[in-house]
Amino acid sequence: MNTILRYIFLNLFVRLIVNIILGVNVRNRDRLPEVGPAIIIANHNSHLDAMVLITILKQKAMKIVRPVAAMDYFLKNPLLSWFSQKIIRIIPLRRDVKFVKEDMFSDCYDSLKKNEILIFFPEGSRGEPEKISVFKSGISRISEKFPNVPIIPVFMHGLGKALPKGEAILVPFFCDVFVGNSFQWTGDRGSFMDMLGTRMAALEQEGSYL
């Protein structure tokens, strides 16, 4: 039943919003992963971000994609928690594990071992519309543990205006998605974060010319 509900929600409801109301244009769509394991890295300005990234994938990839999101936000509402984990299939990320003897990314590791595709927002939370905030280093820990898994950088332009942080009403606004070339673990966390920053800045620059 959950599989059917997921298909209906993503392919009928979300695709309607993405393709008709927003008119999302994807540049270099062929760079998106079709199989896992893989990690899509994107800027984070809107509640729509994960939904757009899921629905621009091919059907085969849509079945194995797992957005990573903060657990504390989705646990506020039992219905939202169920829907997010069972239908959208988020991986809830605990941000309060500093006093707990466990790795906060353990579920992400399990997902990659199952050859799934992660959607990861290294900024951690939604920031200023159309701007990239400072990246947190958590993604480098995941990549270090899975050095052969490709990282696909994506910059989304316009979603921060269509449904920005703190707003509940969707405003029709044409959106562009820029997909960069994939890269892998560079050998150390410092150079990896530098590489990620460079790739994302280049994609952001593409969006600035619109």
N, C-alpha and C positions, 0 to 999 in steps of 0.2 A: 504493500500500500504506500509506504513512504517513497518508493522509487517512482510510482505513478504520480504522486503528488508533486514530487520534485520535477518531473518531466513537464507536467502541466504548468507549474509555477514559472519555471525558467523559460520554456519554449513558447508559451502563450502570453503570459502576463509580462514578464521582464523583457522579452524580445520586443513586445509591442512598444514599451517605453523606450527601449534603446534604439530601435530602428525607425520608429515613426515620430514619437514625441520629441526625442532628442536628436535623432538623425546622426548617430555616431559614425564617424569616418575613421577607419583604421588604416594606418600607413605601415607598410611592410608586414602585413598580416602573416605572410608565409614564414616569418621568423618565430611565430608563436609555437610552443611545443604541441605535438600531437600525441605523444606518449610520455610516460614517466620512467624514471624519476626526473623531475625538473622543478625549478623554483622561479616563479615570476615575481619580480621585484617592481613595485610601483609607488608613485607618490600618493599621498592620502589627503584628500580635501573634502570628501563627501561620503554619505552612507551608500551612494550609488556605485562607488568605486569597485567593490568586489563583484557586484552584480553585473556590471558592464564587462569586467574582465572574464567572468565565467561565460557569458553569452557570446563573446566574440570568438571563443574557441570552437573547434569542430566538435560534432556530437560525441565522437569517441573520447576526446579529451575532457569534455564536460562531465562525463561519467566518473572521472577519476580526479577531478580538481577539488582541492580543500583550502578554502581561505583560512588564514590564521587571524584570530581576533581576541581581544582582551576578554577574559572570562568574567571579570567583575561587572562589565557593562551588560552582558547578556543574561546574567543571573538575577538581575533586578526584577524580571518578569518571568514567571514560570512558563507561560505560553510562548513568549519570545525565545526563551532558552530552548524549549523543545523544538520549535520551528527552525531555529538557527542551527542546531546540532543535527537534527534528523532530516530536514529538507534541504537547507543550504549546505549542510555538512561542514560547518566551520570546525576548526580545531581550536578549542578554547585555551587561551594562553594565560596561565596564572602569573600574576605580577607580584605576588606576595610570598615567594618561596625562599626568601633569604634566610628564614629561620627553619626551613624544612629541608631535610636531606634528600632532595630530589632535583633533577635538572628540569627547569621550566620548559625546555624544548623537547622533552622526551617523546611527546606525542607527535611532534614534527619528525623526529627520527624514525618512529614507527611507520609513519605515513610514507616517507621516502623509501623505506625498506620494502613497502608494498607496491613500489613503482607508481606512486601517485604524484600529482602535480600540486605543489604548494603555491598559494598566493600570499605574499609576505609584504607588509608595509613597514619598512625600516625606520620611518619617522616615529612609529609607535602609536600616534594618535592623529586625528585630523588637524591640519594646520591652516594657515592663511591661504585662501583661495588662490590657486595658480602659482603658489610659491612652494619651493622645497625646503623643508626644515632640516636641521642637523640630523643625520642618520645615527641611530643607535647601533651598537656593535654586535647585537644578538645574531644577526644574519651571518656574521663572520664565523661565529661558533658553529653554526649549522653547516656552513660550507667547508669548514676545516674538518669536520667529522665525515663529510661526504664530498671529498675533493673532486670526484669525477662527475658530479651532478651539475648540469649546465644551469647558469644563472641568466635569466632573460630580463633585461631592464625595460621598463615601460613608463612613459610619461603621458599622463592624461590631462588634456587642456579643455577647460569648459565645465567640467562636472562640479567644480567648486563654486560656479555661478548658478548652475542649475539647481543644486540642493546643497548649499553651504552648511557648515557646522552651526547648529543652533536654530536652523530653519526646518519647518515641517511641510512647507508647500513647495511642490516641484514647479520650477519655472522653465518652460521650454527654451533650450539654449543649445545651439549646435556645438557638438563636442568632437575633438580630434584625439586619437590615440596613436602615439608614436612608439613603435616597437624597435628596440635596438638589437644589435648582434649579441649572441650569447657569449659568455666567458665562464671561466672556472676558477677554482681556488688558486691563488697566486703564490702560496707558500708561507705567508705570514699575514696576521690580521691587519697590520698597518697598511701594507701595499694593497690588500684586498679592498679595504674601505676606500682607499684612494682611487682604485680602479672603478669601484661602484660610483663614487662621487663624480668622477670624470665622465663616465658613460651617461649618467642621469643628467648632468649639466648640459651635455651635448644635445640630448633629446629635448630638454627644456628650451634650449636655444632655437631648435626647430620650431617649437610652438610659439616662440616670441615673434616670429615673422608673420603669423597669421593676422 
